[in-house]
Amino acid sequence: MTSYSIPASDLSRTIMALRRGIFDTAHQFCEAFANNDQDTIFSHFSTKHQVSAIEYGEQALAPFLGRTFVGISQIKDCFELISSLLSVKHVKFSEYVVDAEEMKVSVKGRGTFTWLDTNQSWDETFTYMLDFDEDSKIVRYQVWADSGAAYLARIGKLDLVREKGELPTAKDDTHHLAFLGE
């Protein structure tokens, strides 16, 4: 059995090329999100592998939370759903962390989100974790964000919570919170 070893300098160049490739894709993907350029967003997903997207959170809080969207068609549906419910502006990304061995990039984003039906807005810091294939294309898109603010804005109570400094009770909102039994 013959064993081969890769010279350290070649291995280092390979890892640096992988790192640069996934960083560039992550940066372009985030810039496309900041500019609401959905064609460019979707162009960064793998066509060789199964792709998925999820924004973590309780499904009851918003229709796009806690659901895994599998395949580019469902991911497009996810973006359309979010666009029908929210507007996003002033998005900036920073603090990219690249792991070339695991083929992942984590990045922090900030922006202003508005729930369209209630016109209630909040400033949010969120995190993406992007997993990549061998061609530096995204195979998994994960989001951690402020699902509490999204829910309160959805039911029109975010401003009330800000003013009063407390959560609404069933007495405040029998329509949205009737399930509490009061």
GROMACS elastic network, one bead per residue, 0.5 to 0.9 nm:
[ bonds ]
;  ai    aj funct       b0    kb
    5     8     6  0.87982   500
    6     9     6  0.82616   500
    6    10     6  0.65335   500
    6    11     6  0.63320   500
    7    10     6  0.53568   500
    7    11     6  0.63530   500
    7    12     6  0.86662   500
    8    11     6  0.50503   500
    8    12     6  0.60091   500
    8    13     6  0.85547   500
    9    12     6  0.50845   500
    9    13     6  0.62005   500
    9    14     6  0.86447   500
   10    13     6  0.50800   500
   10    14     6  0.61495   500
   10    15     6  0.86537   500
   11    14     6  0.50354   500
   11    15     6  0.61838   500
   11    16     6  0.85176   500
   12    15     6  0.51948   500
   12    16     6  0.60735   500
   12    17     6  0.85532   500
   13    16     6  0.50499   500
   13    17     6  0.60642   500
   13    18     6  0.86059   500
   14    17     6  0.51057   500
   14    18     6  0.62214   500
   14    19     6  0.85267   500
   15    18     6  0.50576   500
   15    19     6  0.60029   500
   15    20     6  0.85285   500
   15   100     6  0.62741   500
   15   101     6  0.74438   500
   16    20     6  0.60507   500
   16    21     6  0.85040   500
   16   100     6  0.77515   500
   17    20     6  0.51024   500
   17    21     6  0.60761   500
   17    22     6  0.87112   500
   17   100     6  0.89015   500
   18    21     6  0.50701   500
   18    22     6  0.62272   500
   18    23     6  0.84046   500
   18   100     6  0.59229   500
   18   101     6  0.84877   500
   18   103     6  0.78823   500
   18   134     6  0.82729   500
   18   135     6  0.88296   500
   18   136     6  0.74897   500
   19    22     6  0.54952   500
   19    23     6  0.60066   500
   19    24     6  0.84896   500
   19    98     6  0.66135   500
   19    99     6  0.71052   500
   19   101     6  0.84693   500
   19   103     6  0.78993   500
   20    23     6  0.51234   500
   20    24     6  0.59637   500
   20    25     6  0.85808   500
   20    98     6  0.88957   500
   20   100     6  0.86224   500
   21    24     6  0.52453   500
   21    25     6  0.62851   500
   21    26     6  0.86322   500
   21   135     6  0.81183   500
   21   136     6  0.56901   500
   21   137     6  0.89588   500
   22    25     6  0.51167   500
   22    26     6  0.60187   500
   22    27     6  0.84765   500
   22    98     6  0.76822   500
   22    99     6  0.89489   500
   22   100     6  0.76309   500
   22   103     6  0.71696   500
   22   104     6  0.74990   500
   22   105     6  0.71877   500
   22   131     6  0.88013   500
   22   132     6  0.68977   500
   22   133     6  0.89570   500
   22   135     6  0.85808   500
   22   136     6  0.50132   500
   22   137     6  0.75370   500
   22   138     6  0.86233   500
   23    26     6  0.50875   500
   23    27     6  0.60239   500
   23    28     6  0.85308   500
   23    96     6  0.78934   500
   23    97     6  0.85711   500
   23    98     6  0.65982   500
   23   104     6  0.89143   500
   23   105     6  0.69442   500
   23   136     6  0.86046   500
   24    27     6  0.51369   500
   24    28     6  0.61052   500
   24    29     6  0.84774   500
   24   136     6  0.86364   500
   25    28     6  0.51308   500
   25    29     6  0.59625   500
   25    30     6  0.85294   500
   25    44     6  0.67800   500
   25   136     6  0.66366   500
   25   137     6  0.70736   500
   25   138     6  0.81053   500
   26    29     6  0.50521   500
   26    30     6  0.61257   500
   26    31     6  0.85606   500
   26    44     6  0.84437   500
   26    96     6  0.85666   500
   26   105     6  0.68862   500
   26   106     6  0.86776   500
   26   107     6  0.83904   500
   26   130     6  0.73140   500
   26   136     6  0.89031   500
   26   137     6  0.89382   500
   26   138     6  0.82987   500
   27    30     6  0.51920   500
   27    31     6  0.61342   500
   27    32     6  0.85623   500
   27    93     6  0.84109   500
   27    96     6  0.83914   500
   28    31     6  0.50821   500
   28    32     6  0.60813   500
   28    33     6  0.86113   500
   28    40     6  0.82061   500
   28    41     6  0.81506   500
   28    44     6  0.82802   500
   29    32     6  0.51114   500
   29    33     6  0.62900   500
   29    34     6  0.87301   500
   29    40     6  0.71703   500
   29    41     6  0.54155   500
   29    42     6  0.85097   500
   29    43     6  0.87284   500
   29    44     6  0.65607   500
   30    34     6  0.61677   500
   30    35     6  0.86147   500
   30    41     6  0.80074   500
   30    92     6  0.83731   500
   30    93     6  0.69106   500
   30   107     6  0.87690   500
   30   109     6  0.85491   500
   31    35     6  0.62026   500
   31    36     6  0.84825   500
   31    37     6  0.84405   500
   31    41     6  0.87669   500
   31    91     6  0.87531   500
   31    92     6  0.81469   500
   31    93     6  0.79662   500
   32    35     6  0.50772   500
   32    36     6  0.58964   500
   32    38     6  0.69306   500
   32    39     6  0.84617   500
   32    40     6  0.60060   500
   32    41     6  0.56709   500
   33    37     6  0.61635   500
   33    38     6  0.71604   500
   33    40     6  0.85435   500
   33    41     6  0.65528   500
   33    91     6  0.81133   500
   34    37     6  0.78375   500
   34    88     6  0.81836   500
   34    89     6  0.74017   500
   34    90     6  0.74524   500
   34    91     6  0.50804   500
   34    92     6  0.67127   500
   34    93     6  0.83189   500
   34   111     6  0.86794   500
   35    38     6  0.86336   500
   35    89     6  0.85437   500
   35    91     6  0.81845   500
   36    39     6  0.89626   500
   36    40     6  0.89972   500
   36    41     6  0.83859   500
   36    88     6  0.84301   500
   37    40     6  0.56112   500
   37    41     6  0.63227   500
   37    42     6  0.89482   500
   38    42     6  0.61363   500
   38    43     6  0.84902   500
   38    76     6  0.85096   500
   38    79     6  0.82120   500
   39    42     6  0.53701   500
   39    43     6  0.62342   500
   40    43     6  0.50081   500
   40    44     6  0.67608   500
   41    44     6  0.57514   500
   41    45     6  0.76232   500
   42    45     6  0.56201   500
   42    46     6  0.89316   500
   42    72     6  0.75486   500
   42    75     6  0.84381   500
   42    76     6  0.76263   500
   43    46     6  0.80078   500
   43    47     6  0.89884   500
   43   137     6  0.86034   500
   44   136     6  0.83665   500
   44   137     6  0.54814   500
   44   138     6  0.59866   500
   45    49     6  0.89760   500
   45    51     6  0.70088   500
   45    72     6  0.75971   500
   45   132     6  0.86311   500
   45   136     6  0.89778   500
   45   137     6  0.52176   500
   45   139     6  0.61374   500
   45   140     6  0.84170   500
   46    49     6  0.58124   500
   46    50     6  0.75303   500
   46    51     6  0.66847   500
   46    72     6  0.87579   500
   46   132     6  0.80516   500
   46   133     6  0.71536   500
   46   135     6  0.79830   500
   46   136     6  0.81986   500
   46   138     6  0.54675   500
   46   139     6  0.57210   500
   47    50     6  0.76521   500
   47    51     6  0.81362   500
   47    72     6  0.84783   500
   47   137     6  0.81829   500
   47   139     6  0.88068   500
   48    51     6  0.89532   500
   48   133     6  0.85581   500
   49   133     6  0.77717   500
   49   139     6  0.66887   500
   50    70     6  0.72666   500
   50    71     6  0.60330   500
   50    72     6  0.83887   500
   50   139     6  0.65852   500
   50   140     6  0.85894   500
   51    69     6  0.84266   500
   51    70     6  0.58989   500
   51    71     6  0.50970   500
   51    72     6  0.65588   500
   51    75     6  0.83562   500
   51   138     6  0.72920   500
   51   140     6  0.56244   500
   51   141     6  0.81180   500
   52    68     6  0.66227   500
   52    69     6  0.54527   500
   52    71     6  0.59256   500
   52    72     6  0.75972   500
   52    74     6  0.83622   500
   52    75     6  0.69591   500
   52   138     6  0.88713   500
   52   139     6  0.63277   500
   52   141     6  0.62414   500
   52   142     6  0.83370   500
   53    67     6  0.83213   500
   53    68     6  0.57653   500
   53    69     6  0.51763   500
   53    70     6  0.66675   500
   53    71     6  0.85424   500
   53    74     6  0.86925   500
   53    75     6  0.63374   500
   53    78     6  0.83401   500
   53   139     6  0.84817   500
   53   140     6  0.57816   500
   53   142     6  0.57257   500
   53   143     6  0.80692   500
   54    64     6  0.81830   500
   54    65     6  0.72917   500
   54    66     6  0.65485   500
   54    67     6  0.59166   500
   54    69     6  0.63180   500
   54    70     6  0.89513   500
   54    75     6  0.89478   500
   54    78     6  0.89938   500
   54   140     6  0.83111   500
   54   141     6  0.64705   500
   54   142     6  0.50611   500
   54   143     6  0.62588   500
   54   144     6  0.88393   500
   55    64     6  0.70876   500
   55    65     6  0.53174   500
   55    66     6  0.59222   500
   55    67     6  0.71509   500
   55    68     6  0.78298   500
   55   141     6  0.84048   500
   55   142     6  0.58364   500
   55   144     6  0.59899   500
   55   145     6  0.74626   500
   56    59     6  0.85823   500
   56    65     6  0.57533   500
   56    67     6  0.76651   500
   56    68     6  0.89232   500
   56   142     6  0.75007   500
   56   143     6  0.62356   500
   56   144     6  0.56647   500
   56   145     6  0.75552   500
   56   147     6  0.83456   500
   57    60     6  0.86748   500
   57    61     6  0.76668   500
   57    62     6  0.85156   500
   57    64     6  0.89341   500
   57    65     6  0.51410   500
   57    67     6  0.86081   500
   57   144     6  0.78191   500
   57   145     6  0.81725   500
   57   146     6  0.86088   500
   57   147     6  0.62003   500
   57   148     6  0.89466   500
   58    61     6  0.56878   500
   58    62     6  0.76406   500
   58    65     6  0.60900   500
   58    66     6  0.56373   500
   58   147     6  0.77575   500
   59    62     6  0.59656   500
   59    63     6  0.62888   500
   59    64     6  0.71917   500
   59    67     6  0.70049   500
   60    63     6  0.70700   500
   60    65     6  0.78587   500
   60    66     6  0.87142   500
   60   151     6  0.88229   500
   61    64     6  0.87538   500
   61    65     6  0.71275   500
   61   147     6  0.69830   500
   61   148     6  0.76334   500
   61   150     6  0.76059   500
   61   151     6  0.51360   500
   61   152     6  0.86108   500
   61   154     6  0.83821   500
   62    65     6  0.55629   500
   62    66     6  0.87159   500
   62   147     6  0.77567   500
   62   150     6  0.72810   500
   62   151     6  0.62817   500
   62   154     6  0.77343   500
   63    66     6  0.83839   500
   63    67     6  0.82620   500
   63    81     6  0.81326   500
   63    82     6  0.85226   500
   64    67     6  0.63414   500
   64    68     6  0.89190   500
   64    78     6  0.67416   500
   64    79     6  0.89746   500
   64    81     6  0.71813   500
   64    82     6  0.67997   500
   65    68     6  0.85848   500
   65   147     6  0.78419   500
   68    74     6  0.89783   500
   68    75     6  0.89426   500
   69    72     6  0.83373   500
   69    73     6  0.86232   500
   69    74     6  0.52347   500
   69    75     6  0.55084   500
   69    76     6  0.89338   500
   69    77     6  0.83445   500
   69    78     6  0.69341   500
   70    73     6  0.78105   500
   70    74     6  0.57285   500
   70    75     6  0.66036   500
   71    74     6  0.55152   500
   71    75     6  0.62834   500
   71    76     6  0.87342   500
   72    76     6  0.60704   500
   72    77     6  0.85281   500
   73    76     6  0.51704   500
   73    77     6  0.62955   500
   73    78     6  0.87109   500
   74    78     6  0.61151   500
   74    79     6  0.87047   500
   75    79     6  0.63495   500
   75    80     6  0.86132   500
   76    79     6  0.51633   500
   76    80     6  0.61786   500
   76    81     6  0.85679   500
   77    80     6  0.50126   500
   77    81     6  0.60439   500
   77    82     6  0.86037   500
   78    81     6  0.50649   500
   78    82     6  0.62074   500
   78    83     6  0.85391   500
   79    82     6  0.51266   500
   79    83     6  0.60244   500
   79    84     6  0.85571   500
   80    83     6  0.50198   500
   80    84     6  0.61400   500
   80    85     6  0.87860   500
   81    84     6  0.51544   500
   81    85     6  0.65375   500
   81    86     6  0.86817   500
   82    85     6  0.52206   500
   82    86     6  0.57709   500
   82    87     6  0.82909   500
   83    86     6  0.53337   500
   83    87     6  0.64080   500
   83    88     6  0.85001   500
   84    87     6  0.80993   500
   84   116     6  0.77717   500
   85   114     6  0.83568   500
   85   115     6  0.58963   500
   85   116     6  0.55551   500
   85   117     6  0.71923   500
   85   154     6  0.86907   500
   86   113     6  0.64940   500
   86   114     6  0.53797   500
   86   116     6  0.54105   500
   86   117     6  0.85307   500
   87   112     6  0.81942   500
   87   113     6  0.57108   500
   87   114     6  0.51606   500
   87   115     6  0.67195   500
   87   116     6  0.66839   500
   88    91     6  0.72433   500
   88   111     6  0.67798   500
   88   112     6  0.57161   500
   88   114     6  0.65487   500
   89   111     6  0.59333   500
   89   112     6  0.52990   500
   89   113     6  0.66580   500
   89   114     6  0.86797   500
   90   110     6  0.77237   500
   90   111     6  0.51264   500
   90   112     6  0.60512   500
   90   113     6  0.89514   500
   91   109     6  0.68314   500
   91   110     6  0.54476   500
   91   112     6  0.69739   500
   92   108     6  0.84979   500
   92   109     6  0.56454   500
   92   110     6  0.53899   500
   92   111     6  0.64801   500
   93    96     6  0.80182   500
   93   107     6  0.68033   500
   93   108     6  0.56743   500
   93   110     6  0.64340   500
   93   111     6  0.88942   500
   94   107     6  0.62418   500
   94   108     6  0.54247   500
   94   109     6  0.63461   500
   94   110     6  0.85393   500
   95   106     6  0.79954   500
   95   107     6  0.56356   500
   95   108     6  0.58179   500
   95   109     6  0.85354   500
   96   105     6  0.67001   500
   96   106     6  0.57453   500
   96   108     6  0.69528   500
   97   104     6  0.82767   500
   97   105     6  0.55293   500
   97   106     6  0.51165   500
   97   107     6  0.63137   500
   98   102     6  0.88866   500
   98   103     6  0.77672   500
   98   104     6  0.61037   500
   98   106     6  0.66501   500
   98   107     6  0.87604   500
   99   102     6  0.55402   500
   99   103     6  0.57530   500
   99   104     6  0.52913   500
   99   105     6  0.62365   500
   99   106     6  0.85727   500
  100   104     6  0.66014   500
  100   105     6  0.82899   500
  101   104     6  0.80214   500
  102   105     6  0.89287   500
  102   131     6  0.80546   500
  102   132     6  0.85914   500
  103   130     6  0.84128   500
  103   131     6  0.58878   500
  103   132     6  0.53159   500
  103   133     6  0.71134   500
  103   134     6  0.82074   500
  103   136     6  0.81313   500
  104   129     6  0.68843   500
  104   130     6  0.54900   500
  104   132     6  0.61037   500
  105   128     6  0.79666   500
  105   129     6  0.57814   500
  105   130     6  0.51901   500
  105   131     6  0.66757   500
  105   132     6  0.83064   500
  106   127     6  0.69981   500
  106   128     6  0.55636   500
  106   130     6  0.63052   500
  106   131     6  0.89027   500
  107   126     6  0.85137   500
  107   127     6  0.57075   500
  107   128     6  0.53634   500
  107   129     6  0.67137   500
  107   130     6  0.84433   500
  108   125     6  0.70432   500
  108   126     6  0.58428   500
  108   128     6  0.65478   500
  109   124     6  0.81510   500
  109   125     6  0.56683   500
  109   126     6  0.51863   500
  109   127     6  0.59819   500
  109   128     6  0.76707   500
  110   123     6  0.73108   500
  110   124     6  0.55817   500
  110   126     6  0.62525   500
  110   127     6  0.87325   500
  111   122     6  0.84208   500
  111   123     6  0.57418   500
  111   124     6  0.55782   500
  111   125     6  0.68076   500
  111   126     6  0.84801   500
  112   121     6  0.67223   500
  112   122     6  0.56631   500
  112   124     6  0.61923   500
  113   120     6  0.83209   500
  113   121     6  0.54043   500
  113   122     6  0.55062   500
  113   123     6  0.63708   500
  113   124     6  0.72169   500
  113   150     6  0.83200   500
  114   117     6  0.88462   500
  114   118     6  0.82065   500
  114   119     6  0.59044   500
  114   120     6  0.54388   500
  114   122     6  0.65924   500
  114   123     6  0.89830   500
  114   150     6  0.84364   500
  114   153     6  0.76776   500
  115   118     6  0.58362   500
  115   119     6  0.54400   500
  115   120     6  0.55942   500
  115   121     6  0.64565   500
  115   122     6  0.89415   500
  115   150     6  0.72382   500
  115   153     6  0.59066   500
  115   154     6  0.58930   500
  115   156     6  0.87478   500
  116   119     6  0.50184   500
  116   120     6  0.74555   500
  116   121     6  0.88990   500
  116   154     6  0.83152   500
  117   120     6  0.82836   500
  117   153     6  0.89366   500
  117   154     6  0.72732   500
  117   155     6  0.89952   500
  117   156     6  0.85357   500
  118   121     6  0.88246   500
  118   153     6  0.67218   500
  118   154     6  0.64962   500
  118   155     6  0.74258   500
  118   156     6  0.55335   500
  119   153     6  0.78140   500
  119   154     6  0.88398   500
  119   156     6  0.81660   500
  120   152     6  0.87189   500
  120   153     6  0.52565   500
  120   154     6  0.78057   500
  120   156     6  0.67877   500
  120   157     6  0.84341   500
  120   158     6  0.68653   500
  120   159     6  0.71593   500
  121   149     6  0.86735   500
  121   150     6  0.87052   500
  121   153     6  0.69145   500
  121   158     6  0.81459   500
  121   159     6  0.86272   500
  122   149     6  0.69592   500
  122   150     6  0.81587   500
  122   153     6  0.81202   500
  122   158     6  0.83767   500
  124   145     6  0.74345   500
  124   146     6  0.66903   500
  124   149     6  0.85351   500
  125   145     6  0.68331   500
  125   146     6  0.75647   500
  126   143     6  0.72025   500
  126   144     6  0.57348   500
  126   146     6  0.71270   500
  127   142     6  0.82000   500
  127   143     6  0.57540   500
  127   144     6  0.52427   500
  127   145     6  0.65983   500
  128   141     6  0.70245   500
  128   142     6  0.56083   500
  128   144     6  0.66141   500
  128   145     6  0.88463   500
  129   140     6  0.79431   500
  129   141     6  0.61150   500
  129   142     6  0.51286   500
  129   143     6  0.65783   500
  129   144     6  0.85531   500
  130   138     6  0.63920   500
  130   139     6  0.75702   500
  130   140     6  0.57936   500
  130   142     6  0.64410   500
  130   143     6  0.88797   500
  131   136     6  0.88590   500
  131   137     6  0.82009   500
  131   138     6  0.56711   500
  131   139     6  0.56237   500
  131   140     6  0.50150   500
  131   141     6  0.67038   500
  131   142     6  0.85990   500
  132   135     6  0.75929   500
  132   136     6  0.53551   500
  132   137     6  0.52011   500
  132   139     6  0.53723   500
  132   140     6  0.71398   500
  133   136     6  0.53912   500
  133   137     6  0.54714   500
  133   138     6  0.64929   500
  133   139     6  0.63569   500
  134   137     6  0.73869   500
  135   138     6  0.88570   500
  138   141     6  0.70183   500
  144   147     6  0.84860   500
  145   148     6  0.88327   500
  145   150     6  0.89983   500
  146   149     6  0.56509   500
  146   150     6  0.65375   500
  146   151     6  0.88742   500
  147   151     6  0.60763   500
  147   152     6  0.86228   500
  148   151     6  0.51622   500
  148   152     6  0.62062   500
  148   153     6  0.85355   500
  149   152     6  0.51580   500
  149   153     6  0.60098   500
  149   154     6  0.83890   500
  149   158     6  0.66307   500
  150   153     6  0.51917   500
  150   154     6  0.60104   500
  150   155     6  0.87973   500
  150   158     6  0.84085   500
  151   155     6  0.63685   500
  151   156     6  0.85169   500
  151   157     6  0.85269   500
  151   158     6  0.81928   500
  152   155     6  0.53258   500
  152   156     6  0.60418   500
  152   159     6  0.83519   500
  152   161     6  0.81819   500
  152   167     6  0.89915   500
  153   157     6  0.58693   500
  153   159     6  0.77861   500
  154   157     6  0.77022   500
  154   158     6  0.82408   500
  155   158     6  0.78811   500
  155   176     6  0.69332   500
  156   159     6  0.74078   500
  156   160     6  0.81160   500
  157   160     6  0.50957   500
  157   161     6  0.61930   500
  157   162     6  0.86475   500
  157   167     6  0.83295   500
  157   168     6  0.72352   500
  158   161     6  0.52111   500
  158   162     6  0.62875   500
  158   163     6  0.87358   500
  158   167     6  0.88427   500
  159   163     6  0.61460   500
  159   164     6  0.85844   500
  160   163     6  0.50810   500
  160   164     6  0.59604   500
  160   165     6  0.77744   500
  160   166     6  0.80944   500
  160   167     6  0.81493   500
  160   168     6  0.77840   500
  161   164     6  0.52718   500
  161   165     6  0.50742   500
  161   166     6  0.51803   500
  161   167     6  0.55360   500
  161   168     6  0.69478   500
  162   165     6  0.52063   500
  162   166     6  0.75256   500
  162   167     6  0.89812   500
  163   166     6  0.82311   500
  164   167     6  0.80938   500
  168   171     6  0.78855   500
  168   172     6  0.57511   500
  168   173     6  0.70840   500
  168   177     6  0.86299   500
  169   172     6  0.52285   500
  169   173     6  0.65959   500
  169   174     6  0.84124   500
  169   177     6  0.72607   500
  169   180     6  0.87032   500
  169   182     6  0.89908   500
  170   173     6  0.52136   500
  170   174     6  0.53038   500
  170   175     6  0.84075   500
  170   176     6  0.80894   500
  170   177     6  0.51927   500
  170   178     6  0.61731   500
  170   179     6  0.83492   500
  170   180     6  0.64773   500
  170   181     6  0.78034   500
  170   182     6  0.58465   500
  171   174     6  0.61369   500
  171   177     6  0.85006   500
  171   178     6  0.89070   500
  171   182     6  0.70765   500
  172   177     6  0.84695   500
  173   176     6  0.58327   500
  173   177     6  0.57907   500
  173   178     6  0.74456   500
  174   177     6  0.52815   500
  174   179     6  0.84492   500
  174   180     6  0.88704   500
  174   182     6  0.77152   500
  175   178     6  0.56298   500
  175   179     6  0.88046   500
  176   179     6  0.78253   500
  177   180     6  0.59221   500
  177   181     6  0.82866   500
  177   182     6  0.85151   500
  178   181     6  0.58350   500
  178   182     6  0.65207   500
  179   182     6  0.78479   500
